[in-house]
Amino acid sequence: MKDETSVTMADSILTKVWEIADSYYPKNDWAHGKSHIERVLRTALEIGKREGADLEIIELSAILHDIFANEEKRSSVEGFRHEIEASKEARNILKTLGLADRTVDAVCHCIEPHRKRTGRIQPQTIEAKCLFDADKLDCIGAIGIVRSAYLSVEHGQEFYKQEDIDDYKRRNTRPDGTIVDYTQHSSNLEYELSLKEVAKRMYTETGKRLARERAVFMDEFYSRLGKELKGII
């Protein structure tokens, strides 16, 4: 991405990383495609500036963090985790481009724990925490609501489903929290199972502040939506 968010790394390297990443990201996928990557990158760099992080590591990891997200959505295979596969692929990409092992290791660590749902690996570095927080901020607030609507349409879901949450979890989620059949999911179920807890999981002080603001907006939206659908309002 050639704009004011780009940092000091050699332009030739960043250009090559973007060119490679473009082949993985669908152009019109607002949830996990290039537009999502650009939003996360802008937010992660802003958080990183305020938190004193290495912005070059953040930029590389943000560009590459979701390169296998769409493969997971198309797969019903238990154990396929896009964050792990993306980390492996990022390592191959960056080593091919000649980046130092220290840089490659730092980027891969940022990518591995960015997933909110599985959470098996915790971010240890400030750069990994900045990426995690930025990626999660894109799931909540006004952007999160629009993103949920987009995903519902993409997967042929109902936007809002009346379900007993515990029964639904037993029926359509795996032990690690991933969804078995996306067509049976919905925006409000994603909110109940995952999004309403996102603000509590932020790592940086900047991320926590931004998440609190966005969470209030999202909570109010789903509360009102449920009432309107029931004819209460």
C-alpha positions in Angstrom: 0.0 0.0 0.0 1.8 3.2 -1.2 0.5 5.9 1.1 1.2 7.8 4.3 0.9 4.6 6.4 3.9 3.0 4.8 7.0 3.0 7.1 10.8 3.1 6.6 11.5 -0.3 5.2 12.9 -0.3 1.6 10.1 0.4 -0.8 11.2 -2.4 -3.0 10.7 -5.0 -0.3 7.2 -3.7 0.7 6.2 -3.5 -3.0 7.2 -7.1 -3.5 5.3 -8.2 -0.3 2.2 -6.4 -1.4 2.5 -7.9 -4.9 2.7 -11.4 -3.5 -0.1 -10.8 -0.9 -2.4 -9.5 -3.7 -2.4 -13.0 -5.2 -3.9 -14.4 -2.0 -6.5 -11.8 -1.1 -9.8 -11.6 -3.0 -10.3 -8.1 -4.4 -14.0 -7.8 -3.4 -13.9 -9.4 0.0 -14.7 -6.7 2.5 -14.2 -9.0 5.5 -10.9 -10.7 4.8 -9.7 -9.2 1.5 -7.4 -6.4 0.7 -9.7 -3.7 2.2 -9.6 -5.5 5.5 -5.9 -5.7 5.4 -5.6 -2.0 4.6 -7.9 -1.1 7.5 -6.0 -3.3 10.0 -2.6 -2.0 8.7 -3.7 1.6 9.3 -5.0 0.9 12.8 -2.0 -1.3 13.7 0.5 1.3 12.7 -1.4 4.0 14.7 -1.5 1.7 17.8 2.2 0.8 17.2 3.2 4.5 17.1 1.5 5.1 20.4 2.9 2.0 22.0 6.5 2.3 20.8 6.5 -0.8 18.6 8.6 -1.7 15.6 6.5 -0.4 12.7 8.3 -2.4 10.1 7.4 -5.7 11.8 3.8 -4.5 12.2 3.5 -3.5 8.5 4.8 -6.9 7.2 2.7 -8.9 9.6 -0.5 -6.9 8.9 0.0 -7.3 5.1 0.3 -11.1 5.4 -1.7 -12.1 8.4 -4.9 -13.3 6.6 -3.5 -14.8 3.5 -5.2 -18.2 4.3 -8.4 -16.9 5.9 -10.5 -17.6 2.8 -9.1 -21.2 2.6 -10.4 -21.8 6.1 -13.9 -20.5 5.3 -14.0 -22.9 2.3 -12.8 -25.8 4.4 -14.8 -27.9 6.8 -11.7 -29.8 7.9 -11.2 -29.7 11.7 -7.8 -28.4 12.6 -7.2 -26.1 9.6 -6.2 -22.9 11.3 -5.5 -20.0 8.9 -3.3 -18.2 11.3 -0.9 -21.1 11.5 -0.9 -21.7 7.8 -0.4 -18.0 7.1 2.6 -17.9 9.5 4.2 -20.8 7.6 3.6 -19.2 4.3 4.8 -15.8 5.4 8.0 -17.4 6.6 8.6 -18.8 3.1 7.7 -15.5 1.4 9.9 -13.4 3.6 12.9 -15.8 3.5 12.7 -15.9 -0.3 12.8 -12.1 -0.3 16.0 -12.3 1.8 14.8 -10.7 5.0 16.8 -11.4 8.2 15.8 -14.4 10.3 15.2 -12.1 13.3 12.7 -10.1 11.2 11.0 -13.2 9.8 10.6 -14.7 13.3 9.1 -11.5 14.6 6.6 -11.3 11.8 5.6 -14.9 12.1 5.0 -14.5 15.8 2.7 -11.6 15.1 0.6 -13.7 12.7 0.3 -16.9 14.8 -1.6 -15.4 17.8 -3.8 -12.9 15.9 -6.8 -15.2 15.9 -9.4 -14.3 18.6 -11.4 -17.5 18.4 -8.8 -20.2 19.0 -6.4 -18.3 21.2 -4.0 -21.2 21.7 -1.0 -18.9 21.3 -0.8 -15.6 23.2 1.0 -12.6 21.7 4.3 -12.0 23.5 5.8 -9.0 21.8 4.4 -5.5 21.6 4.2 -5.8 17.8 2.1 -9.0 18.1 -0.2 -7.3 20.6 -0.6 -4.3 18.2 -1.6 -6.5 15.3 -4.0 -8.5 17.5 -5.7 -5.4 18.8 -6.0 -3.8 15.3 -7.5 -7.0 13.8 -10.0 -7.3 16.6 -11.0 -3.6 16.3 -12.0 -4.4 12.7 -14.6 -6.9 14.1 -16.4 -4.5 16.4 -18.1 -1.1 16.3 -19.7 0.3 13.2 -17.2 -1.5 10.9 -17.9 -4.8 12.8 -21.6 -4.5 12.2 -21.2 -3.9 8.5 -18.6 -6.7 8.3 -20.9 -9.1 10.0 -23.7 -8.2 7.5 -21.3 -8.8 4.6 -20.2 -12.2 6.0 -23.9 -13.2 6.5 -24.6 -12.5 2.8 -21.4 -14.1 1.6 -22.2 -17.4 3.4 -25.9 -17.4 2.6 -26.8 -17.0 6.3 -29.8 -15.4 7.9 -28.6 -12.1 9.5 -30.4 -12.8 12.7 -31.4 -16.2 14.1 -33.3 -17.0 17.3 -31.2 -19.8 18.9 -30.5 -21.2 22.3 -26.8 -20.2 22.5 -25.6 -23.3 24.5 -27.5 -25.7 22.1 -26.0 -23.9 19.1 -22.5 -24.1 20.5 -22.8 -27.9 21.0 -24.3 -28.3 17.5 -22.2 -26.0 15.3 -18.9 -25.2 17.0 -15.7 -27.2 17.6 -13.9 -27.5 20.9 -11.5 -24.7 19.8 -14.5 -22.4 19.1 -14.3 -22.5 15.3 -17.6 -22.8 13.3 -18.4 -26.2 11.7 -21.0 -25.0 9.1 -20.9 -21.3 8.2 -24.2 -21.5 6.5 -25.9 -22.2 9.8 -24.2 -19.2 11.5 -25.5 -15.6 11.7 -24.4 -12.1 12.6 -26.1 -12.1 16.0 -24.8 -15.6 16.8 -21.2 -14.4 16.0 -21.9 -11.4 18.3 -23.1 -13.7 21.1 -20.4 -16.2 20.8 -17.4 -14.0 20.1 -17.8 -10.3 19.3 -19.3 -9.2 22.6 -16.2 -10.3 24.4 -13.6 -8.8 22.1 -13.1 -5.6 24.0 -12.1 -7.6 27.1 -9.3 -9.3 25.3 -7.3 -6.3 24.0 -3.6 -6.1 25.0 -2.5 -2.5 24.5 -3.8 0.5 26.4 -4.6 2.2 23.0 -6.5 -0.9 21.9 -8.4 -1.2 25.1 -9.6 2.4 24.9 -10.7 2.2 21.3 -12.4 -1.2 21.9 -14.5 0.1 24.8 -15.9 2.8 22.5 -16.7 0.5 19.7 -18.1 -2.2 22.0 -20.7 0.2 23.4 -21.9 1.0 19.9 -22.1 -2.6 18.9 -23.9 -3.7 22.1 -26.5 -1.0 21.6 -27.1 -2.0 18.0 -27.7 -5.7 18.7 -29.8 -4.9 21.7 -32.0 -2.6 19.7 -32.1 -5.0 16.7 -33.4 -7.8 18.9 -36.1 -5.6 20.3 -37.2 -4.3 16.9 -37.4 -7.8 15.5 -39.6 -8.9 18.4 -41.8 -5.8 17.9 -40.9 -4.3 21.3 -39.8 -1.0 19.8 
